[in-house]
Amino acid sequence: PEAVAVMFSVRCRQTAFRLERRMRLTRGMATLEFDETITNESDAPAHFVWGQHCVVGAPFLEAGCRLETPARVLYTPPELYEPTSRLTAGQRADWPMAPLRAGGTLDLREVPGPEGHTHDGAFMTDLSGGWVAVTNPRLDLTFSLHWDPAVYKWLILWLPYGGCEAMPLTGIYALGIEPWTARYNLEGALADGDAIELAGGASFHTAFEARLA
């Protein structure tokens, strides 16, 4: 009567990993708790990267929403996502001011409406804490994620503000807030030295929360 939980698990077909996730709600709390475990069921060490694909959308997301996170550094993707991208590719800057292709900078904390017709991404790091929040002042609501910054050292932003032109996401209006253990996929993380190595028979565990207040 005080809580409800559900457990998901899967054995990967192309790797030796078993993945488990428990999601839990407690009565009277607007918090969804996640507990996740990755187990290497082989005898040999294996590498992985781990992250969360959280996307905020309408009707909560709208012009005037504000994004906050305790990052110090941001990187723009090495290549433009689409012609509708506003940000200069392959740049390093101080959060939250990102360099624009047209010159000047853009405050990534400010969320525009879908009429902006833009599609960008950014990678945040050097986090002084493990959280990100999106606030809708009109609704007086804040959605936030909270995690261990020693595990998730990167926050990846996906910024499709109505400017996705490629199928199947043409015209989508959303904000991706994604804590990750590495900046890139496994191949890139191995090259950067950011991939996690898990010994044979060992397990990796982490937890995070999603809150509404």
C-alpha positions in Angstrom: 0.0 0.0 0.0 2.9 2.4 0.5 4.9 1.8 -2.7 4.7 0.1 -6.1 7.7 -1.2 -8.2 8.3 -2.9 -11.4 11.5 -4.8 -12.5 12.7 -5.1 -16.1 15.5 -7.4 -17.3 17.1 -8.5 -20.6 20.1 -10.5 -21.7 21.8 -8.8 -24.7 22.2 -10.9 -27.8 25.4 -9.5 -29.1 27.2 -8.9 -25.8 27.6 -10.7 -22.6 25.6 -8.2 -20.5 22.5 -8.7 -18.5 20.6 -5.5 -17.8 18.2 -4.9 -15.0 16.1 -1.8 -14.1 13.8 -1.3 -11.2 11.3 1.6 -11.2 9.6 2.6 -7.9 6.9 5.0 -6.8 6.2 5.8 -3.2 2.8 7.0 -2.0 2.7 10.8 -1.5 5.9 11.5 -3.4 6.2 12.9 -6.9 9.4 11.0 -7.5 10.2 8.1 -9.8 13.2 6.1 -8.5 15.4 4.1 -10.9 17.9 1.4 -9.8 19.9 -0.2 -12.6 22.4 -3.0 -12.7 24.7 -4.2 -15.5 26.3 -7.6 -15.1 29.0 -9.1 -17.3 28.0 -12.8 -17.5 31.1 -13.8 -19.4 34.6 -14.7 -18.0 36.3 -11.9 -20.0 36.3 -8.1 -19.3 33.9 -6.1 -21.5 33.5 -2.3 -22.1 30.3 -0.3 -22.2 28.8 3.2 -21.9 25.6 3.9 -20.1 23.1 6.7 -20.3 19.5 7.8 -19.9 17.3 9.0 -22.9 14.9 11.4 -21.1 12.9 13.7 -23.3 10.6 16.5 -22.2 7.8 17.6 -24.5 4.6 19.6 -24.9 2.3 20.5 -23.2 4.8 20.9 -20.4 7.5 22.3 -22.7 6.8 25.7 -24.2 8.4 29.0 -24.9 9.5 30.6 -21.7 10.6 27.4 -20.0 14.1 27.5 -18.5 16.8 24.8 -18.3 19.2 24.7 -15.4 22.2 22.4 -14.6 25.4 23.0 -12.7 27.8 22.5 -15.7 30.8 24.6 -16.3 31.8 23.6 -19.8 29.9 22.8 -23.0 30.9 21.3 -26.3 29.0 21.5 -29.6 28.8 18.4 -31.8 31.6 17.9 -34.3 29.2 18.2 -37.2 25.9 20.1 -37.7 22.8 18.1 -37.1 20.9 19.7 -39.9 20.8 23.0 -41.9 18.5 24.3 -39.2 21.3 24.1 -36.6 22.0 27.4 -34.9 25.3 26.4 -33.1 28.8 26.4 -34.5 30.1 22.8 -34.7 33.1 21.5 -32.9 33.4 24.3 -30.3 34.2 24.5 -26.6 32.6 27.2 -24.5 31.6 28.1 -20.9 28.1 27.0 -20.0 25.5 28.3 -20.8 26.7 30.5 -23.6 27.1 28.6 -26.9 28.7 30.0 -30.1 26.3 30.7 -32.9 27.0 30.1 -36.6 25.7 33.6 -37.4 28.0 35.1 -34.8 27.6 35.9 -31.1 26.4 33.4 -28.5 23.2 31.8 -27.3 22.0 31.2 -23.8 21.0 27.5 -23.8 19.0 28.0 -20.6 16.3 29.8 -22.5 13.8 27.5 -24.3 12.1 28.9 -27.4 8.9 27.8 -29.0 8.6 25.4 -32.0 8.3 28.4 -34.3 12.1 28.8 -33.9 12.5 25.9 -36.3 15.9 24.8 -35.0 17.7 21.5 -34.3 20.9 21.4 -32.2 22.7 19.4 -29.6 25.3 20.1 -26.9 27.5 18.2 -24.5 27.9 19.5 -20.9 30.6 18.4 -18.5 32.6 19.5 -15.5 29.4 19.2 -13.4 29.5 20.5 -9.8 26.4 18.4 -9.0 24.4 15.6 -10.6 21.1 17.2 -11.6 19.2 19.0 -14.4 15.9 20.9 -14.2 13.4 22.2 -16.6 11.0 24.8 -15.2 7.7 26.0 -16.7 7.0 29.4 -14.9 3.5 29.6 -16.3 2.5 26.2 -14.8 4.8 26.8 -11.7 6.2 23.3 -12.2 9.8 21.9 -12.4 10.8 18.6 -13.8 14.2 17.4 -12.7 16.6 14.5 -12.9 19.1 13.7 -10.1 22.1 11.3 -10.4 25.5 10.4 -9.1 28.0 12.8 -10.8 30.8 10.4 -10.3 28.9 8.0 -12.6 27.3 10.3 -15.1 30.0 12.9 -15.9 28.2 14.2 -19.0 24.8 15.7 -19.7 23.8 15.5 -23.4 21.2 18.0 -24.6 19.1 17.3 -27.6 17.4 20.5 -28.8 14.8 19.8 -31.6 12.8 23.0 -31.3 10.6 22.3 -34.4 13.6 22.2 -36.7 14.0 18.4 -37.3 13.6 18.0 -41.1 14.6 14.3 -41.4 12.1 11.5 -41.0 10.7 10.1 -38.7 11.0 13.1 -36.3 10.1 15.8 -38.8 8.9 18.9 -36.9 9.2 17.4 -33.4 9.3 19.9 -30.5 11.1 18.5 -27.5 14.1 18.9 -25.2 16.3 15.9 -24.5 18.1 15.9 -21.1 20.4 12.8 -21.0 22.9 12.0 -18.3 25.7 9.8 -19.7 28.9 8.2 -18.6 30.7 9.3 -21.8 30.3 12.0 -24.4 30.2 9.6 -27.4 29.1 6.0 -28.2 31.2 3.0 -27.3 33.7 3.4 -30.2 34.3 7.1 -29.4 34.4 6.4 -25.7 37.1 3.8 -26.1 39.1 6.3 -28.2 38.7 8.9 -25.5 39.4 6.6 -22.6 35.9 7.1 -21.2 34.4 3.6 -21.6 33.7 1.6 -18.5 35.5 -1.7 -18.2 33.6 -4.4 -16.3 35.5 -7.6 -15.3 34.0 -11.0 -16.1 31.3 -11.9 -13.6 31.2 -8.3 -12.1 28.3 -6.0 -11.9 27.9 -2.2 -12.2 25.1 -0.5 -10.3 23.7 3.1 -10.3 20.5 4.9 -9.3 18.8 8.1 -10.3 15.5 9.9 -9.7 13.0 11.9 -11.8 11.0 14.5 -9.8 8.1 16.9 -10.4 7.7 19.8 -8.0 
